[in-house]
């Protein structure tokens, strides 16, 4: 979520550090009290959060950076955003070639993406349905020579 406040980001980092460093609850609260004078992270001020984060970094916490494999909705290894409409056309084409009804795509959406209907699958997860259909095509020998 891009709209998180600095406070929310700092608290998230502190909780990640707690988990990464394997701190139990008592040790964690004792550290908070020793470093910032509070027993709960919710009571931390901006200065307190900075002190706690600095202490956690000195204790061995390493913040991992998020890595993105492309724009949301893009295929892995393929730059740019793939239009949702094009992905749904691809799914329709694969279903037609395999002689499968749309109901089959809904079942795949439920099994793979935990979503009841293909229409509700987020753009960035549609490639999973396409991949499943392509693998099935390879297994069952569908003719994909005219594939988009």
N, CA, C and O atoms as a DFTB+ gen file, in Angstrom:
592 C
 N C O
     1  1       0.836      -1.171       0.000
     2  2       0.000       0.000       0.000
     3  2       0.882       1.236       0.000
     4  3       1.728       1.415       0.877
     5  1       0.678       2.061      -0.967
     6  2       1.528       3.233      -1.122
     7  2       1.177       4.361      -0.175
     8  3       2.029       5.207       0.099
     9  1      -0.042       4.410       0.336
    10  2      -0.483       5.540       1.127
    11  2      -0.256       5.363       2.623
    12  3      -0.866       6.075       3.421
    13  1       0.596       4.444       3.018
    14  2       0.883       4.265       4.425
    15  2       1.629       5.479       4.953
    16  3       2.452       6.073       4.257
    17  1       1.336       5.826       6.160
    18  2       2.052       6.933       6.782
    19  2       3.422       6.449       7.236
    20  3       3.683       5.248       7.309
    21  1       4.279       7.393       7.534
    22  2       5.622       7.040       8.007
    23  2       5.513       6.236       9.302
    24  3       6.284       5.301       9.518
    25  1       4.566       6.593      10.160
    26  2       4.376       5.874      11.420
    27  2       4.057       4.406      11.148
    28  3       4.639       3.517      11.769
    29  1       3.132       4.151      10.218
    30  2       2.752       2.780       9.892
    31  2       3.938       2.006       9.317
    32  3       4.145       0.838       9.647
    33  1       4.716       2.670       8.449
    34  2       5.892       1.999       7.868
    35  2       6.911       1.659       8.949
    36  3       7.468       0.561       8.963
    37  1       7.153       2.610       9.858
    38  2       8.115       2.367      10.939
    39  2       7.656       1.223      11.837
    40  3       8.448       0.348      12.185
    41  1       6.369       1.230      12.214
    42  2       5.853       0.165      13.075
    43  2       5.928      -1.196      12.377
    44  3       6.217      -2.212      13.009
    45  1       5.668      -1.203      11.085
    46  2       5.773      -2.459      10.325
    47  2       7.212      -2.963      10.346
    48  3       7.451      -4.154      10.540
    49  1       8.171      -2.059      10.147
    50  2       9.591      -2.450      10.188
    51  2       9.970      -2.990      11.562
    52  3      10.699      -3.976      11.674
    53  1       9.467      -2.332      12.607
    54  2       9.779      -2.775      13.970
    55  2       9.243      -4.189      14.202
    56  3       9.934      -5.025      14.785
    57  1       8.037      -4.456      13.756
    58  2       7.461      -5.795      13.943
    59  2       8.194      -6.840      13.097
    60  3       8.372      -7.977      13.533
    61  1       8.613      -6.462      11.906
    62  2       9.392      -7.377      11.067
    63  2      10.726      -7.680      11.737
    64  3      11.183      -8.824      11.745
    65  1      11.348      -6.642      12.298
    66  2      12.628      -6.826      12.990
    67  2      12.456      -7.742      14.197
    68  3      13.298      -8.603      14.452
    69  1      11.372      -7.559      14.936
    70  2      11.106      -8.416      16.096
    71  2      11.070      -9.877      15.667
    72  3      11.669     -10.743      16.305
    73  1      10.363     -10.130      14.586
    74  2      10.247     -11.501      14.092
    75  2      11.595     -12.009      13.566
    76  3      12.003     -13.134      13.858
    77  1      12.282     -11.158      12.781
    78  2      13.560     -11.555      12.192
    79  2      14.605     -11.870      13.262
    80  3      15.385     -12.811      13.117
    81  1      14.615     -11.079      14.334
    82  2      15.593     -11.280      15.404
    83  2      15.148     -12.337      16.409
    84  3      15.910     -12.702      17.304
    85  1      13.924     -12.828      16.266
    86  2      13.429     -13.888      17.143
    87  2      13.179     -13.427      18.569
    88  3      13.378     -14.197      19.508
    89  1      12.749     -12.189      18.749
    90  2      12.504     -11.660      20.094
    91  2      11.165     -12.166      20.625
    92  3      10.142     -12.071      19.946
    93  1      11.180     -12.708      21.851
    94  2       9.902     -13.075      22.462
    95  2       9.249     -11.800      22.990
    96  3       9.886     -10.747      23.025
    97  1       8.000     -11.888      23.394
    98  2       7.234     -10.712      23.793
    99  2       7.865      -9.970      24.970
   100  3       7.942      -8.742      24.957
   101  1       8.316     -10.702      25.984
   102  2       8.902     -10.054      27.166
   103  2      10.190      -9.315      26.813
   104  3      10.394      -8.183      27.249
   105  1      11.042      -9.939      26.041
   106  2      12.300      -9.313      25.634
   107  2      12.026      -8.084      24.771
   108  3      12.684      -7.053      24.913
   109  1      11.053      -8.206      23.881
   110  2      10.678      -7.115      22.987
   111  2      10.190      -5.903      23.788
   112  3      10.618      -4.775      23.543
   113  1       9.301      -6.144      24.735
   114  2       8.763      -5.043      25.534
   115  2       9.831      -4.430      26.437
   116  3       9.835      -3.221      26.669
   117  1      10.734      -5.265      26.944
   118  2      11.835      -4.742      27.763
   119  2      12.741      -3.850      26.912
   120  3      13.191      -2.803      27.378
   121  1      13.008      -4.255      25.675
   122  2      13.824      -3.452      24.767
   123  2      13.133      -2.124      24.475
   124  3      13.779      -1.075      24.488
   125  1      11.825      -2.158      24.212
   126  2      11.081      -0.922      23.955
   127  2      11.181       0.037      25.144
   128  3      11.361       1.242      24.971
   129  1      11.062      -0.516      26.347
   130  2      11.131       0.328      27.542
   131  2      12.535       0.895      27.739
   132  3      12.693       2.065      28.086
   133  1      13.540       0.072      27.518
   134  2      14.930       0.502      27.701
   135  2      15.325       1.559      26.667
   136  3      15.979       2.543      27.014
   137  1      14.943       1.373      25.426
   138  2      15.366       2.273      24.351
   139  2      14.497       3.529      24.265
   140  3      15.012       4.627      24.057
   141  1      13.156       3.367      24.428
   142  2      12.262       4.505      24.193
   143  2      11.378       4.875      25.385
   144  3      10.647       5.864      25.332
   145  1      11.441       4.092      26.449
   146  2      10.660       4.416      27.638
   147  2       9.181       4.089      27.531
   148  3       8.376       4.642      28.280
   149  1       8.805       3.204      26.616
   150  2       7.405       2.793      26.486
   151  2       7.326       1.269      26.491
   152  3       8.309       0.584      26.207
   153  1       6.148       0.751      26.818
   154  2       5.998      -0.707      26.850
   155  2       5.249      -1.247      25.632
   156  3       5.132      -2.459      25.449
   157  1       4.746      -0.335      24.805
   158  2       3.975      -0.742      23.632
   159  2       4.438       0.070      22.423
   160  3       4.684       1.270      22.545
   161  1       4.559      -0.569      21.257
   162  2       4.974       0.176      20.069
   163  2       3.965       1.257      19.670
   164  3       4.337       2.236      19.023
   165  1       2.701       1.093      20.048
   166  2       1.677       2.083      19.712
   167  2       1.942       3.424      20.390
   168  3       1.485       4.462      19.912
   169  1       2.676       3.406      21.497
   170  2       2.956       4.629      22.257
   171  2       4.237       5.330      21.809
   172  3       4.603       6.369      22.356
   173  1       4.917       4.760      20.812
   174  2       6.181       5.346      20.349
   175  2       5.955       6.664      19.617
   176  3       5.038       6.789      18.804
   177  1       6.797       7.634      19.915
   178  2       6.808       8.885      19.161
   179  2       7.691       8.682      17.942
   180  3       8.284       7.616      17.773
   181  1       7.780       9.690      17.097
   182  2       8.643       9.594      15.916
   183  2      10.094       9.389      16.341
   184  3      10.801       8.571      15.750
   185  1      10.545      10.120      17.356
   186  2      11.913       9.965      17.858
   187  2      12.113       8.581      18.457
   188  3      13.153       7.954      18.254
   189  1      11.114       8.105      19.194
   190  2      11.194       6.768      19.785
   191  2      11.278       5.684      18.731
   192  3      12.044       4.730      18.871
   193  1      10.487       5.830      17.670
   194  2      10.535       4.841      16.585
   195  2      11.905       4.827      15.916
   196  3      12.433       3.766      15.583
   197  1      12.476       6.020      15.722
   198  2      13.808       6.110      15.109
   199  2      14.855       5.451      15.999
   200  3      15.735       4.742      15.510
   201  1      14.757       5.687      17.305
   202  2      15.721       5.075      18.242
   203  2      15.590       3.558      18.257
   204  3      16.589       2.839      18.249
   205  1      14.354       3.080      18.279
   206  2      14.120       1.631      18.299
   207  2      14.643       1.004      17.011
   208  3      15.307      -0.032      17.051
   209  1      14.349       1.619      15.875
   210  2      14.838       1.073      14.607
   211  2      16.360       1.063      14.555
   212  3      16.959       0.096      14.085
   213  1      16.981       2.122      15.029
   214  2      18.445       2.170      15.052
   215  2      18.994       1.065      15.939
   216  3      19.958       0.393      15.571
   217  1      18.385       0.870      17.111
   218  2      18.811      -0.198      18.020
   219  2      18.654      -1.578      17.359
   220  3      19.533      -2.433      17.470
   221  1      17.530      -1.778      16.678
   222  2      17.291      -3.060      16.012
   223  2      18.289      -3.303      14.882
   224  3      18.728      -4.433      14.673
   225  1      18.647      -2.243      14.151
   226  2      19.660      -2.393      13.087
   227  2      21.013      -2.758      13.693
   228  3      21.724      -3.608      13.158
   229  1      21.370      -2.116      14.810
   230  2      22.637      -2.448      15.475
   231  2      22.617      -3.876      16.010
   232  3      23.666      -4.505      16.152
   233  1      21.426      -4.382      16.307
   234  2      21.282      -5.744      16.840
   235  2      21.281      -6.805      15.745
   236  3      21.243      -8.000      16.037
   237  1      21.324      -6.369      14.478
   238  2      21.418      -7.332      13.388
   239  2      20.248      -7.359      12.427
   240  3      20.240      -8.164      11.496
   241  1      19.256      -6.497      12.629
   242  2      18.116      -6.461      11.710
   243  2      18.551      -5.910      10.367
   244  3      19.208      -4.873      10.288
   245  1      18.176      -6.617       9.313
   246  2      18.447      -6.162       7.950
   247  2      17.119      -6.088       7.215
   248  3      16.456      -7.102       6.999
   249  1      16.742      -4.881       6.838
   250  2      15.483      -4.685       6.121
   251  2      15.653      -5.161       4.685
   252  3      16.567      -4.731       3.981
   253  1      14.773      -6.044       4.261
   254  2      14.818      -6.536       2.883
   255  2      14.056      -5.567       1.997
   256  3      13.007      -5.054       2.386
   257  1      14.575      -5.322       0.826
   258  2      13.889      -4.456      -0.128
   259  2      12.929      -5.299      -0.947
   260  3      13.210      -6.451      -1.280
   261  1      11.785      -4.697      -1.266
   262  2      10.823      -5.383      -2.123
   263  2      11.346      -5.393      -3.544
   264  3      11.858      -4.393      -4.047
   265  1      11.209      -6.523      -4.166
   266  2      11.609      -6.634      -5.566
   267  2      10.375      -6.834      -6.399
   268  3       9.506      -7.644      -6.075
   269  1      10.310      -6.100      -7.457
   270  2       9.176      -6.242      -8.364
   271  2       9.640      -6.898      -9.649
   272  3      10.712      -6.586     -10.167
   273  1       8.839      -7.792     -10.148
   274  2       9.205      -8.487     -11.376
   275  2       8.568      -7.832     -12.593
   276  3       8.567      -8.416     -13.676
   277  1       8.038      -6.654     -12.435
   278  2       7.411      -5.970     -13.555
   279  2       6.175      -5.245     -13.085
   280  3       5.857      -5.238     -11.896
   281  1       5.504      -4.654     -13.992
   282  2       4.291      -3.922     -13.662
   283  2       3.200      -4.897     -13.257
   284  3       3.192      -6.041     -13.710
   285  1       2.275      -4.457     -12.404
   286  2       1.167      -5.341     -12.063
   287  2       0.425      -5.762     -13.332
   288  3       0.105      -4.930     -14.181
   289  1       0.159      -7.051     -13.447
   290  2      -0.541      -7.547     -14.617
   291  2       0.380      -7.991     -15.735
   292  3      -0.093      -8.446     -16.777
   293  1       1.693      -7.869     -15.541
   294  2       2.609      -8.283     -16.597
   295  2       3.018      -9.732     -16.376
   296  3       2.958     -10.245     -15.259
   297  1       3.432     -10.377     -17.449
   298  2       3.928     -11.735     -17.326
   299  2       5.330     -11.683     -16.755
   300  3       6.070     -10.746     -17.055
   301  1       5.729     -12.666     -15.934
   302  2       7.095     -12.669     -15.405
   303  2       8.108     -12.649     -16.542
   304  3       7.991     -13.408     -17.504
   305  1       9.092     -11.786     -16.426
   306  2      10.128     -11.693     -17.441
   307  2       9.729     -10.876     -18.657
   308  3      10.522     -10.740     -19.589
   309  1       8.536     -10.336     -18.672
   310  2       8.078      -9.546     -19.816
   311  2       7.739      -8.132     -19.339
   312  3       6.818      -7.958     -18.540
   313  1       8.462      -7.132     -19.813
   314  2       8.236      -5.779     -19.320
   315  2       6.895      -5.221     -19.754
   316  3       6.332      -5.616     -20.775
   317  1       6.403      -4.298     -18.957
   318  2       5.174      -3.600     -19.316
   319  2       3.927      -4.277     -18.791
   320  3       3.958      -5.416     -18.324
   321  1       2.848      -3.559     -18.879
   322  2       1.572      -4.061     -18.379
   323  2       0.796      -4.732     -19.502
   324  3       0.678      -4.185     -20.598
   325  1       0.275      -5.901     -19.229
   326  2      -0.553      -6.618     -20.186
   327  2      -2.000      -6.293     -19.850
   328  3      -2.427      -6.448     -18.705
   329  1      -2.738      -5.852     -20.825
   330  2      -4.127      -5.443     -20.654
   331  2      -4.989      -6.614     -20.188
   332  3      -4.861      -7.730     -20.691
   333  1      -5.863      -6.350     -19.226
   334  2      -6.762      -7.376     -18.698
   335  2      -7.621      -7.985     -19.809
   336  3      -7.848      -9.194     -19.850
   337  1      -8.088      -7.121     -20.699
   338  2      -8.919      -7.589     -21.809
   339  2      -8.153      -8.603     -22.661
   340  3      -8.719      -9.617     -23.069
   341  1      -6.888      -8.341     -22.928
   342  2      -6.085      -9.268     -23.724
   343  2      -5.879     -10.591     -22.992
   344  3      -5.886     -11.656     -23.611
   345  1      -5.696     -10.523     -21.679
   346  2      -5.517     -11.754     -20.909
   347  2      -6.798     -12.594     -20.935
   348  3      -6.742     -13.817     -21.067
   349  1      -7.941     -11.935     -20.809
   350  2      -9.205     -12.668     -20.853
   351  2      -9.461     -13.253     -22.246
   352  3     -10.033     -14.336     -22.369
   353  1      -9.037     -12.535     -23.293
   354  2      -9.143     -13.073     -24.657
   355  2      -8.277     -14.326     -24.795
   356  3      -8.684     -15.306     -25.419
   357  1      -7.093     -14.284     -24.211
   358  2      -6.174     -15.423     -24.260
   359  2      -6.807     -16.633     -23.561
   360  3      -6.765     -17.752     -24.071
   361  1      -7.393     -16.384     -22.385
   362  2      -8.057     -17.461     -21.648
   363  2      -9.207     -18.034     -22.480
   364  3      -9.376     -19.251     -22.553
   365  1      -9.998     -17.156     -23.105
   366  2     -11.111     -17.606     -23.933
   367  2     -10.609     -18.447     -25.107
   368  3     -11.202     -19.475     -25.434
   369  1      -9.527     -18.015     -25.734
   370  2      -8.968     -18.758     -26.865
   371  2      -8.506     -20.146     -26.423
   372  3      -8.758     -21.135     -27.110
   373  1      -7.831     -20.218     -25.279
   374  2      -7.352     -21.513     -24.788
   375  2      -8.523     -22.428     -24.420
   376  3      -8.476     -23.631     -24.677
   377  1      -9.566     -21.861     -23.823
   378  2     -10.744     -22.655     -23.496
   379  2     -11.400     -23.199     -24.766
   380  3     -11.822     -24.355     -24.806
   381  1     -11.482     -22.363     -25.800
   382  2     -12.092     -22.770     -27.071
   383  2     -11.290     -23.890     -27.720
   384  3     -11.859     -24.882     -28.177
   385  1      -9.968     -23.731     -27.760
   386  2      -9.109     -24.755     -28.361
   387  2      -9.253     -26.081     -27.628
   388  3      -9.283     -27.146     -28.245
   389  1      -9.341     -26.003     -26.290
   390  2      -9.455     -27.219     -25.488
   391  2     -10.866     -27.753     -25.364
   392  3     -11.084     -28.819     -24.788
   393  1     -11.834     -27.008     -25.908
   394  2     -13.219     -27.461     -25.825
   395  2     -13.783     -27.383     -24.411
   396  3     -14.628     -28.191     -24.028
   397  1     -13.315     -26.417     -23.648
   398  2     -13.747     -26.262     -22.256
   399  2     -14.701     -25.074     -22.134
   400  3     -14.524     -24.076     -22.833
   401  1     -15.706     -25.162     -21.262
   402  2     -16.631     -24.037     -21.063
   403  2     -16.028     -23.006     -20.093
   404  3     -15.021     -23.278     -19.439
   405  1     -16.648     -21.829     -20.008
   406  2     -16.199     -20.794     -19.077
   407  2     -16.284     -21.287     -17.644
   408  3     -15.523     -20.840     -16.785
   409  1     -17.198     -22.197     -17.381
   410  2     -17.329     -22.760     -16.035
   411  2     -16.003     -23.386     -15.596
   412  3     -15.653     -23.356     -14.416
   413  1     -15.278     -23.948     -16.549
   414  2     -13.981     -24.547     -16.264
   415  2     -12.992     -23.474     -15.803
   416  3     -12.199     -23.708     -14.891
   417  1     -13.041     -22.296     -16.436
   418  2     -12.165     -21.196     -16.033
   419  2     -12.506     -20.732     -14.621
   420  3     -11.613     -20.380     -13.850
   421  1     -13.795     -20.730     -14.279
   422  2     -14.200     -20.344     -12.927
   423  2     -13.647     -21.333     -11.898
   424  3     -13.210     -20.935     -10.819
   425  1     -13.669     -22.612     -12.239
   426  2     -13.123     -23.637     -11.339
   427  2     -11.614     -23.451     -11.167
   428  3     -11.086     -23.608     -10.066
   429  1     -10.924     -23.114     -12.264
   430  2      -9.486     -22.830     -12.161
   431  2      -9.233     -21.620     -11.273
   432  3      -8.311     -21.630     -10.458
   433  1     -10.042     -20.583     -11.425
   434  2      -9.893     -19.372     -10.606
   435  2     -10.053     -19.704      -9.132
   436  3      -9.326     -19.183      -8.287
   437  1     -11.005     -20.571      -8.830
   438  2     -11.234     -20.959      -7.442
   439  2     -10.058     -21.769      -6.906
   440  3      -9.589     -21.533      -5.793
   441  1      -9.588     -22.722      -7.701
   442  2      -8.504     -23.591      -7.244
   443  2      -7.164     -22.856      -7.157
   444  3      -6.419     -23.045      -6.195
   445  1      -6.853     -22.030      -8.142
   446  2      -5.541     -21.399      -8.228
   447  2      -5.479     -20.076      -7.463
   448  3      -4.518     -19.821      -6.737
   449  1      -6.497     -19.242      -7.626
   450  2      -6.456     -17.884      -7.064
   451  2      -7.388     -17.691      -5.868
   452  3      -7.467     -16.598      -5.307
   453  1      -8.087     -18.750      -5.484
   454  2      -9.020     -18.682      -4.349
   455  2     -10.085     -17.606      -4.555
   456  3     -10.485     -16.924      -3.612
   457  1     -10.536     -17.465      -5.796
   458  2     -11.570     -16.498      -6.174
   459  2     -12.663     -17.256      -6.915
   460  3     -12.373     -18.081      -7.781
   461  1     -13.920     -16.977      -6.577
   462  2     -15.035     -17.758      -7.116
   463  2     -15.235     -17.629      -8.619
   464  3     -15.656     -18.589      -9.264
   465  1     -14.946     -16.475      -9.187
   466  2     -15.206     -16.260     -10.604
   467  2     -13.985     -15.652     -11.281
   468  3     -13.235     -14.902     -10.657
   469  1     -13.786     -15.968     -12.534
   470  2     -12.646     -15.464     -13.300
   471  2     -12.679     -13.935     -13.385
   472  3     -11.631     -13.290     -13.426
   473  1     -13.879     -13.361     -13.411
   474  2     -14.006     -11.905     -13.502
   475  2     -13.450     -11.203     -12.271
   476  3     -13.066     -10.036     -12.342
   477  1     -13.404     -11.903     -11.152
   478  2     -12.961     -11.301      -9.897
   479  2     -11.477     -11.509      -9.635
   480  3     -10.949     -10.984      -8.655
   481  1     -10.799     -12.255     -10.481
   482  2      -9.358     -12.477     -10.308
   483  2      -8.631     -11.166     -10.618
   484  3      -8.879     -10.559     -11.660
   485  1      -7.734     -10.720      -9.725
   486  2      -6.984      -9.490      -9.992
   487  2      -6.147      -9.611     -11.269
   488  3      -5.717     -10.702     -11.644
   489  1      -5.929      -8.476     -11.924
   490  2      -5.177      -8.457     -13.187
   491  2      -3.839      -9.181     -13.072
   492  3      -3.459      -9.957     -13.950
   493  1      -3.131      -8.914     -11.974
   494  2      -1.781      -9.453     -11.837
   495  2      -1.752     -10.955     -11.558
   496  3      -0.672     -11.540     -11.477
   497  1      -2.925     -11.594     -11.408
   498  2      -2.961     -13.041     -11.184
   499  2      -3.550     -13.816     -12.360
   500  3      -3.550     -15.047     -12.345
   501  1      -4.043     -13.126     -13.365
   502  2      -4.637     -13.813     -14.510
   503  2      -3.626     -14.699     -15.242
   504  3      -3.996     -15.710     -15.839
   505  1      -2.350     -14.311     -15.192
   506  2      -1.337     -15.116     -15.880
   507  2      -1.291     -16.534     -15.319
   508  3      -0.907     -17.464     -16.029
   509  1      -1.679     -16.714     -14.052
   510  2      -1.670     -18.050     -13.447
   511  2      -2.691     -18.959     -14.135
   512  3      -2.439     -20.145     -14.344
   513  1      -3.833     -18.393     -14.478
   514  2      -4.870     -19.164     -15.176
   515  2      -4.378     -19.518     -16.583
   516  3      -4.546     -20.646     -17.045
   517  1      -3.772     -18.539     -17.252
   518  2      -3.238     -18.769     -18.593
   519  2      -2.174     -19.854     -18.562
   520  3      -2.162     -20.742     -19.414
   521  1      -1.281     -19.784     -17.579
   522  2      -0.214     -20.781     -17.454
   523  2      -0.796     -22.173     -17.229
   524  3      -0.334     -23.142     -17.832
   525  1      -1.801     -22.280     -16.372
   526  2      -2.425     -23.579     -16.112
   527  2      -3.055     -24.150     -17.380
   528  3      -2.927     -25.340     -17.665
   529  1      -3.730     -23.298     -18.129
   530  2      -4.351     -23.761     -19.378
   531  2      -3.302     -24.169     -20.406
   532  3      -3.491     -25.154     -21.121
   533  1      -2.206     -23.431     -20.490
   534  2      -1.136     -23.799     -21.444
   535  2      -0.494     -25.122     -21.062
   536  3      -0.198     -25.941     -21.932
   537  1      -0.276     -25.341     -19.767
   538  2       0.302     -26.620     -19.328
   539  2      -0.648     -27.776     -19.631
   540  3      -0.221     -28.857     -20.038
   541  1      -1.942     -27.531     -19.425
   542  2      -2.921     -28.561     -19.759
   543  2      -2.915     -28.824     -21.260
   544  3      -3.039     -29.969     -21.695
   545  1      -2.772     -27.768     -22.048
   546  2      -2.708     -27.914     -23.505
   547  2      -1.526     -28.783     -23.908
   548  3      -1.647     -29.628     -24.795
   549  1      -0.386     -28.578     -23.262
   550  2       0.796     -29.393     -23.572
   551  2       0.563     -30.850     -23.188
   552  3       0.904     -31.763     -23.941
   553  1      -0.027     -31.060     -22.004
   554  2      -0.279     -32.431     -21.537
   555  2      -1.251     -33.165     -22.447
   556  3      -1.060     -34.339     -22.764
   557  1      -2.298     -32.455     -22.865
   558  2      -3.358     -33.107     -23.634
   559  2      -3.181     -32.977     -25.138
   560  3      -3.994     -33.499     -25.900
   561  1      -2.123     -32.283     -25.583
   562  2      -1.831     -32.174     -27.012
   563  2      -2.763     -31.298     -27.798
   564  3      -3.071     -31.608     -28.949
   565  1      -3.228     -30.204     -27.213
   566  2      -4.074     -29.270     -27.958
   567  2      -3.249     -28.619     -29.059
   568  3      -2.045     -28.417     -28.899
   569  1      -3.887     -28.291     -30.169
   570  2      -3.207     -27.631     -31.270
   571  2      -3.156     -26.121     -31.001
   572  3      -4.158     -25.422     -31.157
   573  1      -1.993     -25.634     -30.601
   574  2      -1.828     -24.212     -30.292
   575  2      -1.096     -23.479     -31.398
   576  3      -0.498     -22.432     -31.148
   577  1      -1.128     -24.002     -32.614
   578  2      -0.390     -23.380     -33.717
   579  2      -0.926     -21.989     -34.070
   580  3      -0.166     -21.130     -34.518
   581  1      -2.206     -21.768     -33.876
   582  2      -2.781     -20.464     -34.202
   583  2      -2.927     -19.563     -32.991
   584  3      -3.673     -18.584     -33.017
   585  1      -2.217     -19.897     -31.943
   586  2      -2.318     -19.149     -30.691
   587  2      -1.831     -17.712     -30.830
   588  3      -0.895     -17.440     -31.581
   589  1      -2.467     -16.791     -30.105
   590  2      -2.099     -15.377     -30.138
   591  2      -0.752     -15.176     -29.494
   592  3      -0.264     -14.048     -29.423
